[in-house]
Amino acid sequence: MAEVRDAAHEVHIRTVEDQDLDVFFEHQADPEATEMAAFPARDKDQFAKHWAKIRADDTTVQRTIVVDGTVAGNIGSWEQDGQRLLGYWIGREYWGRGVATEALAQFVRQVTTARPLYAHVAVHNIGSIRVLEKCGFRRDRVQEAQAPAPEDGIEEFIFVLDA
């Protein structure tokens, strides 16, 4: 995979390896991160089952985000309800450093060429909204207008990448 470099750090994405899962587990267990993502943490057993399912699905594309040789998060894409969705999770220590933006840019350019590509983001997650916008995603007001009220009470924006 190609690498993106800037003055602060080197970011690249690669295939998920077994040892990455321990870092992913810690990231998703961070209370501040779960609040920001508006997504509950899984316990160790739930987490292991979830990742086993993801890794067994040939239609799911998952990559590990690496910063200066250290696992910083993950990014992936999957089919759901007839749409190609995108999601990413970055360790809090990497927030605000351009890591998510660089990883997403690589992912949509090199890994998944499926379009349109959709991303759901909690309305309060300003950082993630900004990442999506920097990478060419736009708010999809049509999808949002058609969506029923969320059962979980979490308001989301839906972003789409067409090209």
C-alpha positions as a Markdown table, in Angstrom:
| # | Residue | x | y | z |
|---|---|---|---|---|
| 1 | Met | 0.0 | 0.0 | 0.0 |
| 2 | Ala | 1.1 | 3.5 | -0.7 |
| 3 | Glu | 2.0 | 5.7 | 2.3 |
| 4 | Val | 1.1 | 9.2 | 3.0 |
| 5 | Arg | 3.7 | 11.3 | 4.7 |
| 6 | Asp | 3.6 | 14.8 | 6.3 |
| 7 | Ala | 5.8 | 16.7 | 8.6 |
| 8 | Ala | 4.2 | 15.0 | 11.7 |
| 9 | His | 3.7 | 11.4 | 10.9 |
| 10 | Glu | 3.6 | 8.6 | 8.3 |
| 11 | Val | 0.2 | 6.9 | 7.8 |
| 12 | His | -0.6 | 3.8 | 5.8 |
| 13 | Ile | -3.3 | 1.1 | 5.7 |
| 14 | Arg | -2.7 | -2.6 | 5.5 |
| 15 | Thr | -4.5 | -5.9 | 5.9 |
| 16 | Val | -5.8 | -6.7 | 9.4 |
| 17 | Glu | -3.5 | -9.0 | 11.3 |
| 18 | Asp | -4.5 | -11.1 | 14.4 |
| 19 | Gln | -2.4 | -9.1 | 16.8 |
| 20 | Asp | -4.2 | -5.9 | 15.7 |
| 21 | Leu | -7.4 | -7.0 | 17.4 |
| 22 | Asp | -6.1 | -6.4 | 20.9 |
| 23 | Val | -5.5 | -2.7 | 20.0 |
| 24 | Phe | -8.9 | -2.5 | 18.3 |
| 25 | Phe | -10.5 | -3.9 | 21.4 |
| 26 | Glu | -8.9 | -1.2 | 23.6 |
| 27 | His | -9.9 | 1.6 | 21.2 |
| 28 | Gln | -13.5 | 0.6 | 21.2 |
| 29 | Ala | -13.6 | 0.2 | 25.0 |
| 30 | Asp | -12.5 | 3.8 | 25.5 |
| 31 | Pro | -15.5 | 5.6 | 27.2 |
| 32 | Glu | -14.7 | 8.9 | 25.6 |
| 33 | Ala | -14.5 | 7.3 | 22.1 |
| 34 | Thr | -17.7 | 5.4 | 22.5 |
| 35 | Glu | -19.5 | 8.6 | 23.6 |
| 36 | Met | -18.1 | 10.5 | 20.6 |
| 37 | Ala | -19.0 | 7.6 | 18.1 |
| 38 | Ala | -22.4 | 7.1 | 19.9 |
| 39 | Phe | -21.7 | 3.4 | 19.7 |
| 40 | Pro | -21.5 | 1.1 | 22.7 |
| 41 | Ala | -18.4 | -0.9 | 23.6 |
| 42 | Arg | -18.5 | -4.6 | 23.3 |
| 43 | Asp | -17.1 | -7.0 | 26.0 |
| 44 | Lys | -14.2 | -9.3 | 25.0 |
| 45 | Asp | -16.5 | -12.2 | 23.9 |
| 46 | Gln | -18.8 | -10.0 | 21.8 |
| 47 | Phe | -15.9 | -8.2 | 20.3 |
| 48 | Ala | -14.2 | -11.5 | 19.3 |
| 49 | Lys | -17.4 | -12.8 | 17.7 |
| 50 | His | -18.0 | -9.5 | 15.9 |
| 51 | Trp | -14.5 | -9.5 | 14.4 |
| 52 | Ala | -14.6 | -13.2 | 13.5 |
| 53 | Lys | -17.8 | -12.5 | 11.5 |
| 54 | Ile | -16.3 | -9.5 | 9.8 |
| 55 | Arg | -13.1 | -11.4 | 8.8 |
| 56 | Ala | -15.1 | -14.4 | 7.5 |
| 57 | Asp | -17.3 | -12.2 | 5.2 |
| 58 | Asp | -15.7 | -11.9 | 1.7 |
| 59 | Thr | -17.8 | -8.8 | 0.9 |
| 60 | Thr | -16.4 | -6.8 | 3.9 |
| 61 | Val | -13.2 | -4.9 | 3.4 |
| 62 | Gln | -11.2 | -4.1 | 6.5 |
| 63 | Arg | -7.8 | -2.5 | 6.9 |
| 64 | Thr | -5.6 | -1.6 | 9.8 |
| 65 | Ile | -4.5 | 2.0 | 10.1 |
| 66 | Val | -0.8 | 2.3 | 11.0 |
| 67 | Val | 1.0 | 5.5 | 12.1 |
| 68 | Asp | 4.7 | 5.5 | 12.4 |
| 69 | Gly | 4.7 | 1.7 | 12.7 |
| 70 | Thr | 2.0 | 1.6 | 15.4 |
| 71 | Val | -1.6 | 0.4 | 15.0 |
| 72 | Ala | -3.7 | 3.5 | 15.3 |
| 73 | Gly | -7.1 | 2.2 | 14.3 |
| 74 | Asn | -9.2 | 0.4 | 11.6 |
| 75 | Ile | -11.3 | 1.3 | 8.6 |
| 76 | Gly | -13.7 | -0.8 | 6.7 |
| 77 | Ser | -16.6 | -1.1 | 4.2 |
| 78 | Trp | -19.5 | -3.5 | 4.0 |
| 79 | Glu | -22.9 | -4.1 | 2.3 |
| 80 | Gln | -26.0 | -3.3 | 4.4 |
| 81 | Asp | -29.6 | -2.9 | 3.1 |
| 82 | Gly | -28.4 | -2.5 | -0.5 |
| 83 | Gln | -25.8 | 0.2 | 0.3 |
| 84 | Arg | -22.1 | 0.1 | 0.6 |
| 85 | Leu | -21.3 | 1.6 | 4.0 |
| 86 | Leu | -18.0 | 2.8 | 5.5 |
| 87 | Gly | -16.8 | 3.1 | 9.0 |
| 88 | Tyr | -13.6 | 3.8 | 10.9 |
| 89 | Trp | -12.3 | 3.9 | 14.5 |
| 90 | Ile | -9.2 | 5.7 | 15.5 |
| 91 | Gly | -7.5 | 5.5 | 18.9 |
| 92 | Arg | -8.0 | 8.7 | 20.9 |
| 93 | Glu | -4.3 | 9.4 | 21.0 |
| 94 | Tyr | -4.4 | 9.9 | 17.2 |
| 95 | Trp | -7.4 | 12.3 | 17.1 |
| 96 | Gly | -6.8 | 15.7 | 15.6 |
| 97 | Arg | -3.6 | 14.7 | 13.9 |
| 98 | Gly | -5.0 | 14.1 | 10.4 |
| 99 | Val | -4.7 | 10.3 | 10.7 |
| 100 | Ala | -8.3 | 9.6 | 9.9 |
| 101 | Thr | -8.3 | 11.9 | 6.9 |
| 102 | Glu | -5.2 | 10.3 | 5.5 |
| 103 | Ala | -6.4 | 6.8 | 6.1 |
| 104 | Leu | -9.8 | 7.5 | 4.6 |
| 105 | Ala | -8.3 | 9.1 | 1.5 |
| 106 | Gln | -6.1 | 6.1 | 1.0 |
| 107 | Phe | -9.0 | 3.7 | 1.6 |
| 108 | Val | -11.4 | 5.3 | -0.9 |
| 109 | Arg | -8.7 | 5.8 | -3.5 |
| 110 | Gln | -7.0 | 2.3 | -3.3 |
| 111 | Val | -9.2 | -0.2 | -1.6 |
| 112 | Thr | -12.9 | 0.3 | -2.2 |
| 113 | Thr | -13.9 | 1.8 | -5.6 |
| 114 | Ala | -17.6 | 1.0 | -5.0 |
| 115 | Arg | -19.8 | 4.1 | -5.3 |
| 116 | Pro | -21.9 | 5.5 | -3.9 |
| 117 | Leu | -20.3 | 4.9 | -0.5 |
| 118 | Tyr | -22.2 | 5.9 | 2.6 |
| 119 | Ala | -21.1 | 6.8 | 6.1 |
| 120 | His | -23.3 | 7.4 | 9.2 |
| 121 | Val | -22.0 | 9.8 | 11.8 |
| 122 | Ala | -23.4 | 11.1 | 15.1 |
| 123 | Val | -24.3 | 14.8 | 14.7 |
| 124 | His | -22.1 | 15.7 | 17.7 |
| 125 | Asn | -19.0 | 14.0 | 16.2 |
| 126 | Ile | -17.6 | 17.2 | 14.6 |
| 127 | Gly | -14.2 | 15.6 | 14.0 |
| 128 | Ser | -15.5 | 12.7 | 12.0 |
| 129 | Ile | -17.8 | 15.0 | 10.0 |
| 130 | Arg | -14.8 | 17.1 | 9.1 |
| 131 | Val | -12.8 | 14.0 | 8.0 |
| 132 | Leu | -15.6 | 12.9 | 5.7 |
| 133 | Glu | -15.9 | 16.4 | 4.2 |
| 134 | Lys | -12.2 | 16.7 | 3.6 |
| 135 | Cys | -12.3 | 13.4 | 1.7 |
| 136 | Gly | -15.1 | 14.5 | -0.6 |
| 137 | Phe | -18.2 | 13.1 | 1.1 |
| 138 | Arg | -21.3 | 15.3 | 1.2 |
| 139 | Arg | -24.3 | 15.3 | 3.5 |
| 140 | Asp | -27.0 | 13.2 | 1.8 |
| 141 | Arg | -30.2 | 15.1 | 2.7 |
| 142 | Val | -32.3 | 12.8 | 0.5 |
| 143 | Gln | -31.3 | 9.7 | 2.6 |
| 144 | Glu | -31.7 | 11.6 | 5.8 |
| 145 | Ala | -35.2 | 12.7 | 4.8 |
| 146 | Gln | -36.2 | 9.1 | 4.1 |
| 147 | Ala | -34.7 | 7.7 | 7.2 |
| 148 | Pro | -37.1 | 6.9 | 10.1 |
| 149 | Ala | -36.5 | 8.4 | 13.5 |
| 150 | Pro | -33.7 | 6.6 | 15.2 |
| 151 | Glu | -34.8 | 3.9 | 17.6 |
| 152 | Asp | -31.8 | 4.5 | 19.8 |
| 153 | Gly | -32.3 | 8.3 | 20.0 |
| 154 | Ile | -28.9 | 9.0 | 18.5 |
| 155 | Glu | -29.2 | 11.6 | 15.8 |
| 156 | Glu | -27.0 | 10.9 | 12.8 |
| 157 | Phe | -26.0 | 12.6 | 9.5 |
| 158 | Ile | -25.6 | 10.4 | 6.5 |
| 159 | Phe | -22.7 | 11.3 | 4.2 |
| 160 | Val | -22.2 | 10.0 | 0.7 |
| 161 | Leu | -19.2 | 9.8 | -1.7 |
| 162 | Asp | -20.5 | 9.6 | -5.3 |
| 163 | Ala | -17.3 | 9.8 | -7.4 |
